[in-house]
Amino acid sequence: MASDEKFVQFVCDQMAAAGEITTRRMFGEYAVYCDEKVVALVCDNRLFVKPTQPGRELLRVVVEAPPYTGAKPHFLIEDDLDDSILLSKLISVTASQMQKPKPKAPKKKKTA
């Protein structure tokens, strides 16, 4: 089941205080970025945050689950979705632990 755009927008609104929040649609699901760093996934209308030690310390109860078959476990956020302050802090500390992606090399032009 693909995630609903309204749910994705709700989640992004809840974490807006963390920084610049953007999403990218991937295979019917969404990657969530904070300041250009992938911090979470939305799969089947559920929020999965990349696990970090500061994030683990911030959460009251840690529930881990893979966002899709074969994936490493992430923090599954269900009960705290309505707590925008906690969610923004979690996304902020998660982003602080992630590295910015390396810039893509320009594609080489084909010569005839």
C-alpha angles and dihedrals in degrees: 000000000000120000121259116246091223091058091048091050091049091052092048091049090051092055097038094115090064095074138274104350118197135161137211124202114233124177093334092311133082140246113210119214130197114195090343094308122114105240105158148007130223110211126167089353092302127116118232116186122198109256119248132161094244089050091050090052091050098051119085094211121016117214116178127195137150114259091220138002111295096014125125115256118273131188106277108215114201114130095039098053091103093052101087093177094055093041092050091049091048092051091045094052090043091053090049089060096049127084121230112254116260114257113260116250113245114260115256115245116241116239122210 
